[in-house]
Amino acid sequence: MSYGDRKMTLAYLSGPIIHAEDRRDDFYRVVIDLLEENGVEVFAPQFLPPVSPEEIYERDVRNVRACDFLVAEVSSSSHGVGMEIMLAVELSKPILLFFDSSSRRLSKMVSGAPGKALFNYLDIDDVAQVLGRIDLKNLIVDECPVCDSQVVEATEDQLRCVSCNSLTTRV
């Protein structure tokens, strides 16, 4: 989508939907509000009306392909979230993962995936703080030389890690 000559940044919001006990609607709403306040368009399937499984698959794959980055809530296991993350990995999309520290455990496949930054949070304010300090319109996949994050903000001459804030000069 574009407004004049400027390309609109698009985020895909991934998180458990089907099982009510795994949904994080407060998380989803805060993320949507924060991203939209920062000029990022958000595709959030969590709040769409039900359609057939085939339509869900086609729609969600199309939107992961179209997004500039993916935000995922990964505190509960979800096949759909895993598929969306895997597709984003395959497409080299930056992935921002959020894991509630009070949750049982994080999937090894998810924690081992390339192209991601993983943020632990205790409450929704932690999520807001993380997203509030990231330049969401300039995210790329690149390894941080200091921590295990693989998502950075790119400017013309520098890269800044979204996890530890370390700066490196672009070559």
N, C-alpha and C positions, 0 to 999 in steps of 0.2 A: 504494500500500500504506500502511496506517496502523496505528500502534500507539497505541491510545487515541485521544486527540484530536490527536496529533502526526502530521503527514504525513511519510512516509519520503522522503528525497531519492533520486532515481534518476539514475544516470549511464549513458550508452551508451559503450562502449569500441570505437572503430573502429581498424582497422589491417589491413594485408594478411594474407590467410589462405591463399590457394590455392598460391602459389609459395613453396616452402620457403626459398629464398634471400632472400625479402623479409620473412618472418615475423620478428617481434621478441618471441618468447615471454617472454624475461626482462623486457622492458618491460611486457608485458601483465600478468604475474604481480605485479610490483612495484606497478603502478597499481591493480590489483584489491585487493591487500593494504592499500595506503595508504588507498584510498577506504573500504573496509569498516571499517578501524580508526577512521575518522572518521564512522562511522554512515551512510555512503552505500551504497545497494544498487547493484550493478553488473550490467548486462547485457553479457556478453562472448561474442559469437558465436564467437570464436577457439577456444573449448574445447568447443563443442557437437558432438554427433555429426552426420555428414552426413545431409542430407535433400535433397529435390528442389529444383531452382532456384526453382520457384514458391513452395515452402514457405519457402525462405530469404528471398526477396523479401518475402513477406507478413509473416513474423516480424520481419525487420529493420526494415521500414517501421513496423510497429506499435510496436516498441520505441523507435525514434527519436522517433516522435510522443509516446510516453509519458514520455520522459526529461525531466529538468530541465536537464541540460547534456550535452554530448558531449565526450569526450576522444579525440583522434585522433593516431596515430603516422603522420606524413606524409613519412618519409624515402625511401620508394619509391613509385612510381606504382601506383595501384590503382583500377580503375573503381568497385568497390564502395565504397571509402572516399570517393571523389569524390561518388558518389551520396548517401551518408549525410551528408556535409558539406553538400551542396546542399539536402537536405531540412531539415537543422537550420537553415540560413540562412533558408529559406523560412518556417520556423516560428518564427523569431526566438529560437532556443535559443542560449544562450552556448556557444561552442566554444573549447576549449583545445587548441591544436595543438602538437605536439612534433616537432622536426626535428633529427635527428642531424647535428651540424656537420661530420662527416666524410663525409656523403653528397654525391652529385654536385650535385643542384640541386632546388629546390622548385618545384612547379608554379605558374605565374603565376596560374591560376584559384584555386588554394588560397590563395596569399599575398595575392591581391586580394579575397578574400571578406570581406563585412562580418560583424560579430558575433563576431569571433574575437580571441583573444590568441595570439600565436605565441612559443614558447619554443625557443631553440636549446639543445641539450645535447651534452655530450661523453661522458658516461657515465650510467649509471642513477642514480647518487647525485645528479646534477643534477636529474633528474626528481623524485626523492623530496623534494629541498629545495624545489622549486617547489610541488609539491602540498601539502607540509607547512605552508606559510605561507599558503595560500589558505583562506578561509572558504567551503568548497564548498557549504554549505547556503543561501547568500545571494547567488548569482551572478545577474546580470542583464546584458543587452546595453545598453551605453551608452558613448558615445565618451569617451575620456580626453582632457582638454584639453592634456595634456603630451606624450604619446607616441601611437603609432598603434594602441594596443590599444583594443578595443571591448567588453571584458568587465570589469565592476567588481563588487566586493562591496558590497551595499546594506545599510545600517542605516537606522534610522528617520530620522536627520538627516544622514548622510554617505554618500558614495560613495568607495571606495578602489580605484584601478586595480590589477588583479592583476599587471600587468607592471612598472610603475615605482613603485607604492605611493603615488602622489600622492593627496591627499585633496581632495574638493570637497564643498561643502554642498549637500544636496538641496533643491530648490525645490518 
